[in-house]
Amino acid sequence: MERATEYSHLSGVSIVVSGLLAVAGVAVCWAMGFAFTFPGNQRALAAVWGTVFGVAAVQGAALSVANARRKAEPAWSPLTKQVVVAMLPALFAGAALTGYGLQTGQLDLLPPCWMLAYGSSLMGLGLFAGWRIRLAAVAFLLLGAASLFLWREHGLTTMVASFGGLHLVLGAWVIWKPRA
């Protein structure tokens, strides 16, 4: 009965790829001198991180669909709809805060807001995908809060630690032990 409400189409490979994309985004920003502390970098940061998010979302969806097909299950099911509904409000809040930060030049708010919004979204996913996802959600929420209050001037470092490091660890864990 419990398996009927457990979302199992997540791909560990997709999570690792998302982490690698975040590391690549940080590397591009460091190489090009784009930082979250310099107003005027809005377009460059929006281009880099919009690309990272877009590619991560597309590959994540594609690998989830592939997992569903491999299991001979529908990719778009009532459970998938519930997962999306649970995740969307937090992702919408992150998008709205991103627009605000870009419009006002308060770029240092972006990494903490992204971590907090993503952590909240993962918590919604974790209701259906298990305790490992909820643990990752808590880690994103804690890093986001710490980043907001302690490390706002270190946006790229917190991005590589959270979106890079946490995804790499979680993805490796899912690959190593698919159901826990």
BAFI-3210 file (N, C-alpha, C; in Angstrom, 3 decimals, decimal comma, padded with zeros to 6 digits):
// residues 180
n [1|2|3|4|5|6|7|8|9|10|11|12|13|14|15|16|17|18|19|20|21|22|23|24|25|26|27|28|29|30|31|32|33|34|35|36|37|38|39|40|41|42|43|44|45|46|47|48|49|50|51|52|53|54|55|56|57|58|59|60|61|62|63|64|65|66|67|68|69|70|71|72|73|74|75|76|77|78|79|80|81|82|83|84|85|86|87|88|89|90|91|92|93|94|95|96|97|98|99|100|101|102|103|104|105|106|107|108|109|110|111|112|113|114|115|116|117|118|119|120|121|122|123|124|125|126|127|128|129|130|131|132|133|134|135|136|137|138|139|140|141|142|143|144|145|146|147|148|149|150|151|152|153|154|155|156|157|158|159|160|161|162|163|164|165|166|167|168|169|170|171|172|173|174|175|176|177|178|179|180]
n.u [000,817|001,925|003,859|002,318|001,929|004,430|006,782|008,781|010,303|012,537|015,833|019,032|021,270|020,410|020,257|022,951|023,931|022,636|023,990|026,570|026,068|025,523|028,041|029,463|028,173|028,999|031,754|031,858|030,930|032,960|035,170|034,454|034,222|031,807|029,843|027,700|027,725|028,103|026,352|024,924|025,641|023,397|022,238|024,180|024,369|021,723|021,615|023,548|022,641|019,984|020,269|021,562|019,520|017,443|018,526|019,026|016,411|015,153|016,702|016,293|013,515|013,376|014,911|013,403|011,048|012,115|012,824|010,266|009,184|010,930|010,116|007,675|005,541|003,175|004,390|003,169|001,157|-001,530|-000,116|002,272|001,227|000,434|002,948|004,083|002,284|002,840|005,437|005,464|004,526|006,684|008,741|007,673|007,701|010,480|011,092|009,740|011,118|013,612|013,156|012,646|015,131|016,848|015,704|015,991|018,673|019,664|021,508|022,881|020,976|019,991|021,294|020,773|017,926|017,270|018,212|016,568|014,001|014,254|014,833|012,403|010,731|011,800|011,075|008,349|008,413|009,677|007,672|006,563|008,685|010,402|012,572|015,258|015,166|013,790|015,714|017,743|016,308|016,103|018,820|019,287|017,571|018,749|021,345|020,556|019,374|021,591|023,274|021,837|021,959|024,648|026,521|026,129|027,775|029,245|028,218|028,793|030,356|028,555|026,691|028,099|028,559|025,955|023,955|025,733|027,432|025,558|023,751|025,455|026,216|023,674|022,751|024,711|024,178|021,568|022,049|023,787|022,248|019,301|016,615|015,770]
n.v [-001,195|001,249|001,682|002,476|005,141|006,168|008,057|007,039|007,583|009,140|009,914|008,918|009,474|011,751|013,534|013,728|014,834|017,300|018,402|018,570|020,393|022,671|023,069|023,631|026,021|027,705|027,659|028,936|031,469|032,259|032,250|034,230|036,414|037,067|037,911|037,519|039,704|042,068|044,640|045,084|042,852|041,497|040,561|038,786|036,911|036,026|034,812|032,724|031,214|030,807|029,194|026,964|026,115|025,598|023,549|021,599|021,107|020,117|017,800|016,395|015,932|014,423|012,117|011,151|010,464|008,483|006,596|005,909|004,726|002,566|001,053|000,364|002,021|004,727|007,940|010,338|010,468|010,215|010,395|011,643|014,114|015,037|015,297|017,343|019,439|019,714|020,681|023,034|025,611|026,535|026,688|028,648|030,818|031,091|031,875|034,334|035,784|035,777|037,391|039,799|040,239|040,493|042,707|044,759|044,777|043,471|041,235|039,583|038,361|036,304|033,566|032,609|032,773|031,056|028,617|028,335|028,310|026,095|024,073|024,082|023,249|020,705|019,528|019,223|017,361|015,331|014,322|012,403|011,003|010,018|009,699|010,411|012,462|014,349|014,789|015,958|018,232|019,533|020,059|021,883|023,938|024,676|025,461|027,539|029,363|029,892|030,985|033,273|034,807|034,736|034,347|035,941|037,399|035,498|034,127|032,469|030,457|029,312|028,412|026,418|024,664|023,959|023,555|022,279|020,433|019,163|018,010|016,246|014,456|013,469|012,368|010,378|008,763|007,905|006,479|004,490|003,233|002,572|002,379|003,404]
n.w [000,000|000,826|-001,165|-003,295|-002,923|-003,092|-004,709|-007,239|-009,463|-009,566|-010,623|-009,832|-011,378|-012,729|-010,595|-009,895|-012,301|-012,170|-009,990|-011,085|-013,118|-011,588|-010,410|-012,737|-013,461|-011,363|-011,880|-014,397|-013,646|-011,823|-013,583|-015,410|-013,814|-012,620|-009,942|-007,087|-005,560|-006,880|-008,096|-011,300|-012,582|-013,297|-015,788|-016,768|-014,658|-014,637|-017,148|-016,939|-014,652|-015,282|-017,509|-016,324|-014,546|-016,383|-018,068|-016,116|-015,201|-017,538|-018,171|-015,819|-015,842|-018,204|-017,567|-015,453|-016,769|-018,410|-016,433|-015,507|-017,811|-018,106|-015,977|-016,840|-016,216|-016,019|-016,917|-016,338|-013,865|-011,406|-008,962|-009,775|-010,509|-007,980|-006,783|-008,339|-007,760|-005,038|-005,123|-006,687|-005,478|-003,835|-005,728|-007,379|-005,581|-005,327|-007,958|-008,084|-006,102|-007,298|-009,550|-008,191|-006,869|-009,100|-010,384|-008,484|-008,010|-005,830|-005,594|-003,867|-002,361|-003,878|-003,993|-001,223|-001,204|-003,325|-002,304|-000,042|-001,227|-002,928|-001,063|000,333|-001,726|-002,228|000,171|-000,178|-002,318|-000,920|000,695|-000,852|-001,924|-000,028|002,907|002,414|000,556|002,049|004,017|002,460|001,790|004,279|004,669|002,540|003,390|005,859|004,991|003,308|005,125|006,790|004,875|004,199|006,549|007,373|005,263|002,959|001,278|000,040|-002,230|-004,532|-003,408|-001,582|-003,404|-004,829|-002,743|-001,910|-004,168|-005,853|-004,242|-002,411|-004,226|-005,592|-003,543|-002,705|-005,143|-005,638|-003,452|-004,011|-006,363|-005,397|-003,442|-004,310|-003,150|-000,048]
ca.u [000,000|002,783|004,532|001,392|002,058|005,846|007,251|010,039|010,876|013,731|017,048|020,274|022,129|019,902|020,637|024,391|024,074|022,243|025,113|027,665|025,655|025,726|029,492|029,824|027,679|029,918|033,037|031,680|030,857|034,297|036,043|034,034|034,204|030,441|029,598|026,399|027,915|028,317|025,220|025,338|025,837|022,095|022,023|025,125|023,954|020,457|021,913|024,246|021,828|018,795|020,692|021,783|018,216|016,706|019,104|018,796|014,985|014,842|017,302|015,629|012,219|013,606|015,355|012,264|010,182|012,809|012,668|008,879|009,036|011,695|009,301|006,372|004,559|002,939|005,221|002,271|000,140|-002,066|000,951|003,160|000,510|000,536|004,337|004,238|001,517|003,556|006,695|005,328|004,459|008,020|009,484|007,114|008,251|011,875|011,096|009,342|012,238|014,669|012,784|012,849|016,567|017,419|015,171|016,489|020,122|020,030|021,942|023,352|019,833|019,589|021,639|019,993|016,520|017,187|018,365|015,367|012,878|014,497|014,650|010,961|010,194|012,217|010,293|007,111|008,757|010,022|006,459|006,258|009,889|011,133|013,307|016,521|014,838|013,489|016,997|018,357|015,525|016,540|020,171|019,146|016,965|019,750|022,365|019,936|019,253|022,947|023,757|021,127|022,379|026,084|027,423|025,558|028,848|029,912|027,181|029,287|030,793|027,380|026,056|028,822|028,355|024,574|023,441|026,740|027,799|024,424|023,235|026,399|026,106|022,367|022,708|025,538|023,457|020,438|022,618|024,361|021,183|018,109|015,465|016,154]
ca.v [000,000|002,423|001,876|003,145|006,585|006,515|008,482|006,309|007,818|009,976|009,319|009,319|010,070|013,107|014,358|013,986|015,784|018,620|018,887|018,944|021,636|023,761|023,298|024,309|027,394|028,433|027,801|029,987|032,762|032,598|032,530|035,475|037,482|037,395|037,589|037,950|040,903|043,236|045,075|045,253|041,509|040,841|039,824|037,669|035,895|035,457|033,924|031,526|030,394|030,407|028,047|025,831|025,642|025,043|022,256|020,657|020,743|019,286|016,475|015,730|015,439|013,369|010,886|010,635|009,796|007,241|005,649|005,426|003,806|001,352|000,294|000,146|002,815|006,010|009,038|011,358|009,732|011,028|010,642|012,659|015,394|015,460|015,718|018,656|020,408|019,920|021,397|024,286|026,883|026,975|027,084|029,943|031,819|031,304|032,651|035,706|036,405|035,981|038,595|040,943|040,458|040,996|044,044|045,739|044,689|042,805|039,930|038,759|037,614|035,209|032,212|032,144|032,590|029,840|027,453|028,226|027,907|024,724|023,215|023,983|022,430|019,326|019,003|018,747|016,123|014,336|013,678|011,289|010,321|009,403|010,452|010,970|013,740|015,269|015,132|016,942|019,465|020,181|020,576|023,096|024,982|025,148|026,220|028,773|030,281|030,321|031,851|034,548|035,590|034,712|034,213|036,536|037,876|034,317|033,460|031,379|029,374|028,614|027,724|025,175|023,758|023,477|022,979|021,351|019,379|018,380|017,172|015,154|013,479|012,820|011,544|009,190|007,943|007,277|005,487|003,412|002,520|003,153|002,506|003,329]
ca.w [000,000|000,906|-002,454|-004,211|-002,714|-003,115|-006,019|-007,416|-010,784|-009,480|-011,161|-009,175|-012,406|-012,953|-009,442|-010,057|-013,418|-011,656|-009,191|-011,998|-013,787|-010,630|-010,331|-013,986|-013,364|-010,480|-012,593|-015,411|-012,940|-011,341|-014,727|-016,057|-012,822|-012,221|-008,537|-006,582|-004,730|-007,721|-008,925|-012,683|-013,127|-013,378|-017,036|-016,844|-013,689|-015,109|-018,280|-016,454|-013,754|-016,024|-018,323|-015,420|-014,087|-017,518|-018,469|-015,016|-015,189|-018,709|-018,046|-014,699|-016,322|-019,204|-016,907|-014,685|-017,752|-018,798|-015,324|-015,515|-018,949|-017,804|-015,024|-017,496|-015,479|-016,686|-016,425|-015,801|-013,121|-010,308|-007,993|-010,353|-010,387|-006,585|-006,563|-008,979|-006,977|-003,778|-005,355|-007,435|-004,748|-003,414|-006,929|-007,785|-004,659|-005,733|-009,203|-007,761|-005,394|-008,289|-010,283|-007,299|-006,685|-010,358|-010,651|-007,516|-007,888|-004,579|-006,083|-002,765|-001,829|-004,759|-003,535|-000,073|-001,586|-004,138|-001,424|000,785|-002,080|-003,387|000,097|000,565|-002,801|-001,961|001,287|-000,796|-003,016|000,086|001,205|-001,754|-002,386|001,057|003,915|001,906|-000,073|003,152|004,630|001,557|001,925|005,519|004,430|001,736|004,225|006,821|004,255|002,841|006,255|007,167|003,806|004,293|007,708|007,640|004,125|001,744|000,397|-000,509|-003,011|-005,379|-002,533|-001,068|-004,534|-005,119|-001,612|-001,833|-005,409|-006,361|-003,306|-001,904|-005,317|-005,868|-002,459|-002,782|-006,349|-005,413|-002,473|-004,712|-007,279|-004,601|-002,734|-004,918|-002,235|001,368]
c.u [000,863|003,464|003,636|001,465|003,512|006,272|008,638|010,688|012,107|014,947|018,263|021,233|021,705|020,305|022,124|024,620|023,691|023,351|026,279|027,328|025,841|027,206|029,964|029,368|028,576|031,246|032,950|031,656|032,222|035,202|035,728|033,983|032,807|030,261|028,227|026,509|028,066|027,062|025,723|025,578|024,520|021,939|022,930|024,713|022,650|020,700|022,551|023,291|020,498|019,092|020,882|020,439|017,449|017,219|018,866|017,342|014,642|015,439|016,672|014,292|012,416|014,028|014,270|011,294|010,810|012,696|011,261|008,676|009,754|010,918|007,915|005,248|004,328|003,817|004,361|001,076|-000,480|-001,011|001,911|002,515|000,590|001,937|004,545|003,504|002,220|004,801|006,503|005,247|005,830|008,861|008,975|007,657|009,711|011,975|010,735|010,472|013,425|014,384|013,013|014,337|017,236|016,969|015,778|018,007|020,581|020,420|022,402|022,222|019,513|020,014|020,872|018,518|016,342|017,291|017,114|014,169|013,043|014,326|013,178|010,304|010,560|011,438|008,948|007,330|009,007|008,826|006,133|007,479|010,787|012,013|014,622|016,276|014,503|014,774|017,740|017,631|015,956|017,935|020,118|018,559|017,968|020,848|021,805|019,810|020,622|023,517|023,115|021,683|023,886|026,965|026,907|026,627|029,623|028,949|027,675|029,744|029,595|026,633|026,769|028,639|026,959|024,150|024,443|026,924|026,642|023,826|024,168|026,304|024,782|022,278|023,517|024,838|022,300|020,941|023,091|023,276|019,846|016,905|015,943|015,091]
c.v [001,261|002,717|002,583|004,651|007,039|006,844|007,895|006,538|008,719|009,209|009,840|009,977|011,511|014,044|014,698|014,999|017,186|019,224|019,338|020,229|022,840|024,091|024,027|025,767|028,252|028,674|028,894|031,358|033,190|032,999|033,880|036,655|037,940|036,989|038,104|039,213|042,168|043,587|045,388|043,913|040,784|039,991|038,610|036,552|035,230|034,479|032,623|030,642|030,005|029,195|026,808|025,258|024,966|023,673|021,208|020,193|019,803|017,890|015,707|015,143|014,276|012,062|010,308|009,904|008,468|006,189|005,066|004,417|002,486|000,450|-000,021|000,822|004,119|007,112|010,124|010,649|010,657|011,341|011,709|014,030|015,921|015,965|017,126|019,726|020,705|020,782|022,812|025,562|027,410|027,409|028,426|031,059|032,120|032,132|034,104|036,444|036,656|037,247|039,850|041,248|041,010|042,421|045,097|045,740|044,048|041,356|039,006|037,964|036,366|033,830|031,771|031,893|031,322|028,591|027,246|027,764|026,459|023,738|023,017|023,102|020,959|018,710|018,494|017,447|015,005|013,660|012,427|010,450|009,826|010,320|011,032|012,337|014,769|015,695|016,161|018,275|020,236|020,778|021,861|024,234|025,548|025,957|027,542|029,801|030,797|031,276|033,237|035,423|035,698|034,859|034,867|037,030|036,732|033,479|032,293|030,185|028,598|027,890|026,407|024,173|023,152|022,786|022,029|020,168|018,529|017,489|015,999|014,065|012,735|011,900|010,273|008,232|007,207|006,206|004,265|002,573|003,089|003,320|002,333|003,947]
c.w [000,000|-000,430|-003,455|-004,063|-002,685|-004,541|-006,234|-008,779|-010,756|-009,967|-010,398|-010,146|-012,662|-011,813|-009,522|-011,177|-012,962|-010,803|-010,051|-012,764|-012,862|-010,483|-011,585|-013,977|-012,490|-011,190|-013,654|-014,743|-012,425|-012,507|-015,367|-015,088|-012,432|-010,768|-008,139|-005,744|-005,557|-008,503|-010,332|-013,365|-013,379|-014,630|-017,147|-015,891|-014,115|-016,256|-017,797|-015,658|-014,377|-016,895|-017,454|-014,976|-015,221|-017,937|-017,385|-014,999|-016,345|-018,561|-016,883|-015,109|-017,299|-018,542|-016,004|-015,597|-018,177|-017,701|-015,292|-016,641|-018,704|-016,846|-015,589|-016,715|-016,222|-016,075|-015,785|-015,173|-012,077|-009,244|-008,500|-010,253|-008,956|-006,259|-007,131|-008,181|-005,648|-003,957|-005,904|-006,595|-004,322|-004,611|-007,462|-006,893|-005,012|-006,997|-008,932|-007,045|-006,322|-009,091|-009,456|-007,136|-007,932|-010,643|-009,744|-007,382|-006,589|-004,880|-004,963|-002,115|-002,641|-004,265|-002,285|-000,415|-002,421|-003,265|-000,576|-000,042|-002,529|-002,240|000,424|-000,489|-002,606|-000,806|000,772|-001,543|-002,019|000,724|000,406|-002,099|-001,255|001,882|003,414|001,268|001,006|003,868|003,774|001,662|003,170|005,338|003,595|002,569|005,221|006,137|003,747|003,947|006,696|006,132|003,894|005,411|007,880|006,416|002,852|000,783|-000,246|-001,344|-003,843|-004,542|-002,002|-002,186|-004,834|-003,975|-001,613|-003,119|-006,058|-005,424|-002,826|-002,989|-005,609|-004,800|-002,546|-003,997|-006,205|-004,460|-003,147|-005,684|-006,500|-003,944|-003,196|-003,997|-000,820|002,222]
res [m|e|r|a|t|e|y|s|h|l|s|g|v|s|i|v|v|s|g|l|l|a|v|a|g|v|a|v|c|w|a|m|g|f|a|f|t|f|p|g|n|q|r|a|l|a|a|v|w|g|t|v|f|g|v|a|a|v|q|g|a|a|l|s|v|a|n|a|r|r|k|a|e|p|a|w|s|p|l|t|k|q|v|v|v|a|m|l|p|a|l|f|a|g|a|a|l|t|g|y|g|l|q|t|g|q|l|d|l|l|p|p|c|w|m|l|a|y|g|s|s|l|m|g|l|g|l|f|a|g|w|r|i|r|l|a|a|v|a|f|l|l|l|g|a|a|s|l|f|l|w|r|e|h|g|l|t|t|m|v|a|s|f|g|g|l|h|l|v|l|g|a|w|v|i|w|k|p|r|a]
***
